[in-house]
Amino acid sequence: MTLVIYDISSDEIRTKLANRLFDYGLQRIQYSAFKGELNAHDREVLVKELSNFLGGERDSIYVIPLCEHCSRLCRILSSKPVPPLVEVEKVKLI
């Protein structure tokens, strides 16, 4: 699991960044936060691309890899229904 969170001052650049994250198959979980499954290689390629989206003096992008254990420990607090960070696998009885 990979989390990408960002604070980008330019609306235009922020929109381009979000579209690029969608291209990588990431899913928006907050306005400036995405999650998704990326292997280590794809994550490193993405990190190299992301510097192109930094323009403002205070712009920042965090790329946070999470192990399966940490992903499952995540707790989401919200007043509206939101999907979990990771889907809980269901056990099939045969």
C-alpha distances in whole Angstrom, upper triangle without the diagonal:
4,7,10,13,17,20,23,26,27,27,27,25,22,23,22,19,18,19,17,14,15,16,13,12,10,11,13,13,16,18,17,13,10,7,6,5,7,9,10,13,12,10,14,16,14,15,18,19,18,21,23,22,23,27,28,29,26,23,20,16,14,11,8,6,5,7,7,10,9,7,10,12,12,15,16,19,21,24,23,21,17,14,12,9,8,11,13,15,18,21,23,27,29
4,7,10,13,17,19,23,24,24,24,21,19,20,19,16,15,16,15,11,13,14,11,11,9,10,12,12,14,16,14,11,8,6,5,6,6,9,10,12,11,8,11,13,11,11,15,15,14,17,19,18,20,23,24,25,23,20,16,13,10,7,6,4,6,9,10,13,11,9,13,14,13,16,16,19,21,24,23,21,18,16,14,10,11,14,17,18,22,24,27,31,33
4,6,10,14,16,20,21,21,22,19,16,17,18,14,13,15,14,11,13,15,12,12,9,10,10,9,11,13,11,7,6,5,7,9,10,12,13,15,13,10,13,15,12,12,16,16,13,16,18,17,18,21,22,23,20,17,14,10,8,6,5,6,8,11,13,14,12,10,13,14,12,14,14,17,18,21,21,20,16,15,13,10,11,15,18,20,23,26,29,33,35
4,7,10,12,16,17,17,18,15,13,14,14,11,10,13,12,8,11,13,11,12,9,10,9,10,10,11,8,6,5,6,9,11,11,14,14,16,13,10,13,14,10,10,13,13,10,13,15,13,14,17,18,19,17,14,11,7,6,5,6,9,11,14,16,18,15,14,17,18,15,17,16,19,19,22,22,21,17,17,16,13,15,18,21,23,27,30,32,36,38
4,7,10,13,15,15,17,14,11,13,14,11,10,14,13,11,13,16,14,15,12,12,10,10,9,9,6,4,6,9,12,15,15,18,18,19,17,14,16,17,13,12,15,15,11,14,15,13,13,16,16,17,14,11,8,6,5,7,8,12,13,17,19,20,17,15,19,19,16,17,16,17,18,21,20,20,17,17,17,14,17,20,23,26,29,32,35,38,41
4,6,10,12,12,14,11,9,12,12,9,10,13,13,11,14,16,16,17,14,14,12,12,10,9,6,7,9,12,15,18,17,20,20,21,18,15,17,17,14,12,15,14,10,12,13,10,10,12,12,13,11,8,6,4,6,9,11,15,17,20,22,24,21,19,22,22,19,20,19,20,20,23,22,23,20,20,20,17,20,24,27,29,33,36,38,42,44
4,7,9,11,13,11,8,12,13,11,11,15,15,14,17,19,19,20,17,17,14,15,12,10,7,9,12,16,19,21,21,24,23,24,22,19,20,20,17,15,17,16,12,13,14,11,9,11,10,11,8,5,5,6,9,12,15,18,20,24,26,27,24,22,25,25,22,22,20,21,21,23,23,24,22,23,23,20,24,27,30,33,36,39,42,45,48
4,6,8,9,7,6,10,11,9,11,14,14,14,17,18,19,20,18,18,15,17,14,11,9,12,14,17,20,23,22,25,24,25,22,20,20,20,17,15,17,15,11,12,12,8,7,8,7,10,8,5,6,8,11,14,17,20,23,26,28,30,27,25,28,28,25,26,24,24,24,26,26,27,24,25,25,23,26,29,32,35,38,41,44,47,50
4,6,9,8,7,11,12,12,13,16,17,17,19,21,22,24,21,21,18,19,16,13,11,15,17,21,24,27,26,29,28,28,26,23,24,23,20,19,20,18,15,14,14,10,9,8,6,9,8,6,9,11,15,18,21,24,26,30,32,33,30,29,32,31,28,28,26,26,26,27,27,29,26,28,28,26,29,32,35,38,41,45,47,51,53
4,5,5,6,9,10,10,12,14,15,16,18,20,21,23,21,21,18,20,17,14,13,16,18,22,24,27,26,29,29,28,26,24,24,23,20,19,20,17,14,14,13,9,9,8,7,11,11,9,12,13,17,19,22,26,28,32,34,35,32,30,33,34,30,31,28,29,27,29,28,30,27,28,30,28,30,33,36,39,42,45,48,51,54
4,6,5,6,9,10,11,12,14,15,17,18,20,21,20,19,16,18,16,12,12,15,17,21,23,26,26,29,29,29,26,24,25,24,20,20,21,18,16,16,15,11,12,11,11,15,14,12,14,15,18,20,23,26,28,32,33,35,32,30,33,33,30,30,27,27,26,27,26,27,25,26,28,26,29,31,35,37,40,44,46,50,52
4,5,5,6,9,10,11,13,14,16,17,19,20,19,19,17,20,18,14,13,17,18,21,23,26,25,28,28,28,24,23,24,22,19,20,20,17,15,15,13,10,12,11,12,16,16,13,15,16,19,20,24,26,29,32,34,36,33,31,34,35,31,32,29,30,28,30,28,29,27,28,29,28,30,32,36,38,41,44,46,50,52
4,5,5,6,9,10,10,12,14,15,17,19,17,18,16,19,17,14,12,15,16,19,21,23,23,25,25,24,21,20,21,19,16,16,16,13,11,12,9,6,8,8,10,14,14,11,12,12,16,17,21,23,26,30,31,33,31,29,32,32,29,30,28,29,28,30,29,29,27,27,28,26,28,31,34,36,39,43,45,49,51
4,5,5,6,9,10,11,12,14,16,17,15,15,13,15,13,10,8,11,13,16,18,21,21,24,24,24,21,19,20,19,15,16,17,14,11,13,11,8,9,10,11,14,13,10,11,11,14,15,18,21,24,27,29,31,28,26,29,29,26,27,24,25,24,26,25,25,23,23,25,23,25,28,31,33,36,40,42,46,48
4,5,5,6,9,10,11,12,15,16,14,14,12,15,14,11,10,12,13,16,18,21,21,24,25,24,21,20,21,20,16,17,18,15,13,15,13,10,13,13,15,18,17,14,15,14,16,17,20,23,25,28,29,32,29,27,29,30,27,28,25,26,25,26,24,25,22,23,24,23,25,27,31,33,36,39,41,45,47
4,5,5,6,9,10,11,13,15,14,15,14,17,16,13,12,14,14,17,18,20,19,22,23,22,19,18,19,17,14,15,16,12,11,13,10,8,11,12,15,18,18,14,15,14,16,17,20,22,25,28,29,32,29,27,30,31,28,29,27,28,27,29,27,27,25,25,26,24,26,28,31,33,36,40,41,45,47
4,5,5,6,9,10,11,13,12,13,12,15,14,12,10,11,11,14,15,18,17,19,20,19,16,15,16,14,11,12,13,10,8,10,9,7,10,12,14,17,16,12,12,10,13,13,16,18,21,24,26,28,26,24,27,28,25,26,24,26,25,27,26,26,23,22,23,21,23,25,29,31,34,37,39,43,45
4,5,5,6,9,10,11,9,10,8,11,11,9,8,9,8,12,13,16,16,19,20,20,16,15,17,16,12,14,16,13,11,14,13,10,13,15,17,19,18,14,14,12,13,13,16,18,20,23,24,27,25,22,25,26,23,24,22,23,22,24,23,22,19,19,20,18,20,22,26,28,31,34,36,40,42
4,5,5,6,9,10,10,11,10,14,14,12,12,12,11,13,14,17,16,19,21,20,16,16,18,16,13,15,16,13,12,15,14,12,15,17,19,22,21,17,17,15,16,16,19,20,22,25,26,29,27,24,27,28,25,27,24,26,25,27,25,24,21,21,22,20,22,24,27,29,32,35,36,40,42
4,5,5,7,9,9,11,12,15,16,14,13,13,11,13,13,15,14,17,18,16,13,13,14,12,9,12,13,9,9,13,11,10,14,16,18,21,21,17,16,13,15,14,17,18,20,23,24,27,26,23,26,28,25,27,25,27,27,29,27,26,23,22,23,20,22,24,27,28,32,35,36,40,42
4,5,5,7,6,8,9,12,13,12,11,10,7,9,9,12,11,14,15,15,12,11,13,12,9,11,13,11,10,13,13,11,14,17,19,22,20,17,15,12,13,11,14,15,17,20,21,24,22,19,22,24,21,23,22,24,23,26,24,23,20,19,19,17,18,20,24,25,28,31,33,37,39
4,5,5,5,7,8,12,13,13,12,11,9,10,10,12,12,16,18,17,13,14,16,15,12,15,16,14,13,17,16,15,18,20,22,25,24,20,18,15,16,15,17,17,19,21,22,25,23,20,23,25,22,24,22,24,23,25,23,22,19,17,18,17,18,19,23,24,27,30,32,35,37
4,5,7,10,12,15,17,16,15,15,12,12,11,13,12,15,17,16,12,13,15,13,11,14,15,12,13,17,16,15,18,21,23,26,25,21,20,17,18,16,18,18,20,22,23,26,25,22,25,27,25,27,25,28,27,29,27,25,22,21,21,19,20,21,25,26,28,31,33,36,38
4,6,9,12,15,17,17,15,14,10,10,9,9,8,11,13,12,8,9,12,10,8,12,13,12,12,16,16,15,18,21,24,26,25,21,19,16,16,13,15,15,17,19,20,23,22,19,22,24,22,25,24,26,26,29,27,25,21,19,20,17,17,19,22,23,26,29,31,34,36
4,7,10,13,15,16,15,13,10,9,7,8,9,12,14,14,11,12,15,14,12,15,17,15,15,19,19,18,21,24,26,28,27,23,21,17,17,15,16,15,17,18,18,22,21,18,20,23,21,23,21,24,24,26,24,22,19,16,17,15,15,16,19,20,23,26,27,31,33
4,7,9,12,13,12,10,6,5,5,7,8,12,14,15,12,11,15,14,11,14,16,15,14,18,18,17,19,22,24,26,24,20,18,15,14,12,13,13,14,16,17,20,18,15,18,20,18,19,18,21,21,23,21,19,16,14,14,12,13,14,18,20,23,26,28,31,33
4,6,9,11,11,9,5,5,6,9,12,15,18,19,15,15,18,18,15,17,20,18,17,20,21,18,21,24,25,27,25,21,19,16,15,14,14,15,15,18,17,20,18,15,17,19,16,18,16,18,18,20,18,16,12,11,12,10,12,13,17,19,22,25,27,31,33
4,6,7,8,6,4,7,9,13,14,18,20,21,18,16,20,19,16,17,20,18,16,20,20,17,19,22,22,25,22,19,17,15,14,14,15,16,16,19,19,21,19,16,18,20,16,17,14,16,15,18,15,15,11,11,12,11,13,15,19,21,24,27,29,33,35
4,7,8,6,5,7,10,14,16,19,21,23,20,18,21,22,18,19,22,21,19,22,22,20,21,23,24,25,22,20,18,15,14,14,14,16,15,18,18,19,17,14,16,17,13,13,11,13,12,14,12,12,8,8,10,9,12,14,17,20,22,26,28,32,35
4,5,5,7,9,13,17,18,22,23,25,22,20,22,23,19,20,23,21,18,21,22,18,19,21,21,23,20,17,16,14,14,15,15,17,17,20,21,22,19,16,18,19,15,15,12,12,11,14,12,13,10,11,13,12,15,17,20,23,26,30,32,36,38
4,6,8,12,15,19,20,24,25,26,23,20,23,23,19,20,22,20,17,20,20,16,17,19,18,21,18,15,15,13,14,15,17,19,20,23,24,25,22,20,22,22,19,18,15,16,14,16,15,16,13,15,16,15,18,21,24,27,29,33,35,39,42
4,7,11,14,17,18,21,22,23,20,18,20,20,16,16,19,17,14,16,17,13,14,16,16,18,15,12,11,10,11,12,14,17,18,21,22,24,21,19,21,22,18,18,16,17,16,18,18,18,15,16,17,15,18,21,24,27,30,33,36,40,42
4,7,11,14,15,18,19,21,18,15,18,18,15,15,18,17,14,17,18,15,16,18,18,20,17,14,12,10,9,10,11,13,14,18,19,20,17,15,18,18,15,15,13,15,15,18,17,17,13,14,14,12,15,18,21,24,27,30,33,36,39
4,7,11,12,15,17,18,15,13,16,16,13,14,17,16,14,17,18,15,17,20,21,22,20,17,14,11,10,10,10,12,13,16,17,19,16,14,16,18,15,16,14,17,16,19,18,17,13,13,13,10,13,15,19,21,24,27,30,34,36
4,7,9,13,14,16,14,12,15,16,13,14,18,17,15,19,20,18,20,23,24,25,23,19,17,13,12,10,9,10,10,13,13,16,14,11,13,15,13,14,13,16,17,20,18,17,13,11,11,8,9,12,15,18,21,24,27,30,33
4,6,10,12,14,11,10,14,15,12,14,18,17,16,20,21,19,21,25,26,28,25,22,19,16,14,11,11,10,10,12,12,15,14,11,14,16,14,17,16,19,20,23,21,19,15,13,12,9,9,11,15,16,19,22,24,28,30
4,7,10,12,10,9,13,14,12,14,17,17,17,21,22,21,23,27,28,30,28,24,21,18,16,12,12,9,10,11,11,14,14,11,14,17,16,18,18,22,23,26,24,22,18,15,14,11,10,12,15,15,19,21,23,27,29
4,6,8,6,6,9,10,9,12,14,15,15,18,20,19,22,25,27,28,27,23,20,16,15,11,11,9,10,12,12,16,16,14,17,19,18,21,21,25,26,29,27,25,21,19,17,14,13,15,18,19,22,24,26,30,31
4,6,5,6,9,10,11,12,15,16,16,19,21,21,23,27,29,30,29,25,22,19,17,13,12,10,11,12,13,16,16,15,18,20,20,23,24,28,29,32,31,28,25,22,20,17,16,18,20,20,23,25,27,30,31
4,6,5,6,9,10,11,13,14,15,18,20,21,22,26,28,29,27,24,21,17,15,12,11,9,11,12,14,17,17,16,19,21,21,24,25,29,30,34,32,31,27,24,22,19,18,20,22,23,26,28,30,33,34
4,5,5,6,9,10,11,13,14,17,18,20,22,25,28,29,28,25,22,18,17,13,14,12,15,15,18,21,20,20,23,25,24,28,28,32,33,36,35,33,29,26,25,22,21,23,25,25,29,30,32,35,36
4,5,5,6,9,10,11,12,15,16,17,20,23,26,27,26,23,20,16,15,12,13,12,15,16,18,21,20,19,22,24,23,26,26,30,30,34,32,30,26,24,23,20,19,21,24,24,28,30,31,35,36
4,5,5,6,9,10,10,13,15,16,17,21,23,24,23,20,17,13,12,8,10,8,12,14,16,19,18,17,20,22,21,24,24,27,28,31,30,29,25,23,21,18,18,20,23,24,28,30,32,35,37
4,5,5,6,9,10,12,14,15,17,20,23,23,23,20,17,14,13,10,11,11,14,16,19,21,20,20,23,24,23,27,27,30,31,34,33,32,28,26,25,21,21,24,27,27,31,33,35,39,40
4,5,5,6,9,11,12,14,16,19,22,23,23,20,17,14,14,12,14,14,17,19,21,24,23,22,25,27,26,29,29,32,32,36,34,33,29,27,26,23,23,25,28,29,32,35,36,40,41
4,5,5,6,9,10,11,13,17,20,21,20,17,14,11,11,9,12,12,16,18,20,23,22,20,24,25,23,26,26,28,29,32,31,30,26,24,24,20,21,24,27,28,31,34,36,39,41
4,5,5,7,10,11,12,15,18,19,18,15,12,9,9,7,10,11,15,18,21,23,21,20,24,25,23,26,26,28,29,32,31,31,27,25,25,21,22,25,28,29,33,35,37,41,43
4,6,6,8,10,12,15,18,19,19,16,14,12,12,11,14,15,19,21,24,27,25,24,28,29,27,30,29,32,33,36,35,34,30,29,28,25,26,28,31,32,36,38,40,44,45
4,6,6,8,10,13,16,18,18,15,13,11,13,12,15,16,20,23,25,28,26,25,28,29,27,30,29,31,32,35,33,33,29,28,28,24,25,28,31,32,36,39,40,44,46
4,5,5,7,11,13,15,15,11,10,8,10,9,13,15,19,22,24,27,24,23,27,27,25,27,26,29,29,32,31,30,27,26,26,22,24,27,30,32,35,38,40,44,46
4,5,5,9,11,13,13,10,9,8,11,12,15,17,21,24,27,29,27,26,29,30,28,30,29,31,31,34,33,33,30,29,29,26,27,30,33,35,39,41,44,47,49
4,6,8,11,13,14,11,11,11,14,14,18,20,24,27,29,32,29,28,32,32,30,32,31,33,32,35,34,34,31,30,30,27,29,32,35,37,40,43,45,49,50
4,6,9,12,12,9,9,9,12,13,17,20,23,26,28,31,28,27,30,31,28,29,28,30,29,32,31,31,28,28,28,25,27,30,33,35,39,42,44,48,49
4,6,8,9,6,7,8,12,14,17,20,23,27,29,31,28,27,31,31,28,30,28,30,30,32,32,32,29,29,29,26,29,32,35,37,40,43,46,50,52
4,7,8,7,9,11,15,17,21,24,27,30,33,35,32,31,34,34,31,32,31,32,31,34,33,34,31,32,32,29,32,35,38,40,44,47,49,53,55
4,5,5,9,12,15,18,21,25,28,31,34,35,32,31,34,34,31,32,30,31,30,32,32,34,31,32,32,30,32,36,39,41,44,48,50,54,56
4,6,9,12,15,19,22,25,28,31,34,35,32,31,35,34,31,32,31,31,31,34,34,35,33,34,33,31,34,37,40,42,46,49,52,55,58
4,6,10,13,17,19,23,25,29,31,32,29,28,32,31,28,29,27,28,28,30,31,32,29,30,30,28,31,34,37,40,43,46,49,52,55
4,7,10,14,17,20,23,26,29,30,27,26,29,29,26,27,25,26,26,29,29,30,27,28,28,25,28,31,34,37,40,43,46,49,52
4,7,10,13,16,19,23,25,27,23,23,26,26,23,24,23,24,25,27,27,28,25,26,25,22,25,28,31,34,37,40,43,46,49
4,7,10,13,16,20,22,24,20,20,23,23,20,22,21,23,23,26,26,26,23,23,22,19,22,25,28,30,34,37,39,43,45
4,6,10,12,16,19,20,17,16,20,20,17,19,19,21,22,25,25,25,22,21,20,17,19,23,25,28,31,34,37,40,43
4,7,10,13,16,18,15,14,18,18,16,19,19,21,23,26,26,25,21,20,19,15,17,20,23,25,29,31,34,37,40
4,6,10,13,14,11,11,15,15,13,16,17,20,21,25,25,24,20,19,17,13,15,18,20,23,26,29,32,35,37
4,7,10,12,10,9,13,14,13,16,18,21,23,26,26,24,21,19,16,13,13,17,19,20,24,26,29,32,34
4,6,8,6,6,9,10,10,14,15,19,21,25,24,23,19,17,14,11,11,14,16,17,21,23,26,29,32
4,5,5,6,9,10,11,15,17,21,23,27,26,24,21,18,15,12,11,14,15,16,19,21,24,27,29
4,6,5,6,9,10,14,16,20,22,26,25,22,19,16,13,10,9,11,11,12,16,17,20,23,26
4,5,5,6,9,12,15,19,22,25,25,23,20,18,14,12,10,13,12,13,16,18,21,24,26
4,5,5,7,10,13,16,19,23,23,21,18,16,13,10,10,13,13,15,19,20,24,27,29
4,5,5,9,11,15,17,21,20,18,15,13,9,7,6,10,11,13,16,19,22,25,28
4,5,8,11,14,17,20,20,18,15,13,9,7,6,9,8,11,14,16,20,22,25
4,6,10,13,16,20,20,18,16,14,10,9,10,12,11,14,17,19,23,25,28
4,7,10,13,17,17,15,13,12,8,7,9,12,12,15,18,21,24,27,30
4,7,10,13,14,13,11,11,8,8,10,13,13,17,19,22,25,28,31
4,6,10,11,10,8,9,7,8,11,13,14,18,20,23,26,29,33
4,7,9,9,9,11,10,12,15,16,17,21,23,26,29,32,35
4,5,7,7,10,11,13,16,17,19,22,24,27,30,33,36
4,7,9,12,14,16,19,20,21,25,26,29,32,34,38
4,6,10,12,15,17,18,19,23,24,27,30,33,36
4,7,9,12,15,14,16,19,20,24,26,29,32
4,6,9,11,12,14,17,19,22,25,28,31
4,7,8,8,11,14,16,19,22,25,28
4,5,6,8,12,14,18,20,24,27
4,7,9,12,15,19,22,25,28
4,6,9,12,15,18,22,24
4,6,9,12,15,19,21
4,6,9,13,16,19
4,6,9,13,15
4,6,10,13
4,6,10
4,6
4
